[in-house]
């Protein structure tokens, strides 16, 4: 099936500070990631495709279309595979995309499905050689006896073409499903994490990887905890963290030993006895962990909260933000329909002052760490109409419902925002809502 | 590896790019969630019977696939993703509605006795685990979380029973340990003395009426542990370490044992599990013992009304699958009522009959 993307534009104005784009694709978006400059935005979908958007240069002709994102490249990253040995289908869904920092004219990114990580090179071509001696312009070989003189081929300009080529395939290293990949700050290595193991790779070597974390017990019956996310420290290439299904985070130092089964730091918050329920453990499972850009903090997302931890304090987070605490009284229903297992991601803004995460009903939340203010916004087509307002939403918990508020019982739990991304330096956010991608830009005058 | 498909939004060569500039979202429809209530998922409102409970369809897609048995080629894609295999889909949708009603009652009702809530959660956990068992590749993360919840409940029940004096049949009921969320006044009863047994039963769903029942309880715990163990062992996917030993059962694609097989004896299972630990650990899910067979629920809950388990909630592979038409009858039976025989020990308090009626109404869906 062809991937179809259609775009709609929201024009911002003084009254309505947000301008936005709404792109609708034919497949469910499963990951969103800006590159290190914010010039490119990559999305992966359930069909194994990667779509890269590039920000337009601001033009004087259309000042209101300030730096819009247009499709730059689309390619099929992963195909469905069938593991004949285990009689299992391997999904082609892209679980994560991570960019490498740009080192030359080409762009490099890692994309992964459940089992295989691939390094893709995305490059532009705007010139092509003309005037070969041994073949003509169509590529057919010339009859050598017809060649009477030699010439030097010249490069002539051509229409810009963006090519994506797979440069490396890192396969067969994971028995369980890969949930995270993270590029190291040395730009030479990266790690991939599945439910029970974390492997360290060198970009140049595809037939070997180092296993640096292995929490698989000798007896599977003793298994009580799995790895849910992992990330390298942004500056210290020897340090990484991984989160678990029990709500704990372990920080490891690869210099300490080859197998980092013993953590350097262990972050866990004691349980609040007043909030104890049958589902306490399930909702404590961490679905995402992210270092701040500064490297001083980590942020974790569990089912109901986002927490910010100081690397120097292991016994509790320094900040806790309630994402949708009104769901606490609905946990049994959410358990019954499996929503309680939804894995929400969380992101920092460029200055680490605001954090953002998704919720249900196509809501997403932002928390300002300095002012302690928070806002709930909705990613919907209404917001993308011209002159529409991206207005704050509110969920009414009980009692009287004011106009414009939505009651908990009216929330649509099939519309969940699991994946969001924040531009590394500007107030531009990308929000994936099922098969729609919303890009909002804060018009700071 | 050759060059990947060259594609671009700008300057693509000959054919026009299919995506740029098109105003119509073709094929980009929102997911439609099937459900009896039609559009959208809605939470049950407290005290209001709503035909469309908060729900999502059972979503094995992404959590496991039904591999076509014997298929050599690539699997059919979208159509097979939502099937659980072996034609169980319709059954589960009946079950889903019932469970949704129960879970909403759990959430909205404050006076539900704690042991009943716990039993409900336990049922849901076991049913989920059983559902995952039927998938070729269950989700390890979810299975671990659910197994931990089951263990936690089991531990709690074990502690309760150990705090209960053995001679409860004297009618001496100790004060129930305080549980979060329990309104202890709701449990205390003013009943004729003959029902003091019932009172203690309220507080302790496993209340032993004698040493015999106590030992049954101990057996149950072990069985539950071994059940959980076997689930987790099943999740130990085959790793390319060493080839399996001679204990290999026939073939990797051997389908799960048919429901007509009687439940294995608990003792045999335990020995099987322990004796063939490593070997079983390296096998796929499809040819290892079903945890429910290990559990032999009939035996464990002998002293408890097992009609809850006889329903569509968790029929295969224990029992022969029942026709969907019997589902409504089953749901009536699933909820123990106070006037059932004395062998039923599901803890209920008479003052909560109205709650039960309410729940039953939801279940029956009338």
Interface residues (C-beta under 8 A of the other chain):
Chain A: X1 X2 X3 X4 X5 X6 X7 X8 X24 X25 X26 X28 X70 X71 X72 X73 X74 X75 X76 X80 X82 X85 X86 X87 X88 X89 X91 X93 X120 X126 X159 X160 X161 X162 X163 X164 X165 X166 X169 X175 X176 X177 X195 X196 X219 X220 X221 X222 X223 X224 X225 X226 X228 X245 X273 X274 X276 X277 X278 X279 X281 X282 X285 X329 X330 X331 X332 X333 X334 X335 X336 X337 X338 X339 X341 X408 X409 X410 X411 X412 X413 X414 X415 X434 X435 X436
Chain B: X1 X3 X4 X5 X6 X7 X8 X9 X10 X11 X12 X13 X17 X18 X19 X20 X21 X22 X23 X24 X25 X26 X27 X28 X29 X30 X31 X33 X40 X41 X42 X43 X44 X45 X53 X54 X55 X56 X58 X59 X62 X65 X67 X69 X74 X75 X77 X96 X99 X100 X102 X103 X104 X106 X107 X117 X118 X120 X121 X124 X136 X137 X139 X140 X141 X142 X144 X145 X146 X147 X148 X149 X151 X152 X153 X180 X181 X228 X229 X230 X232 X233 X235 X236 X237 X238 X239 X252 X253 X277 X281 X284 X286
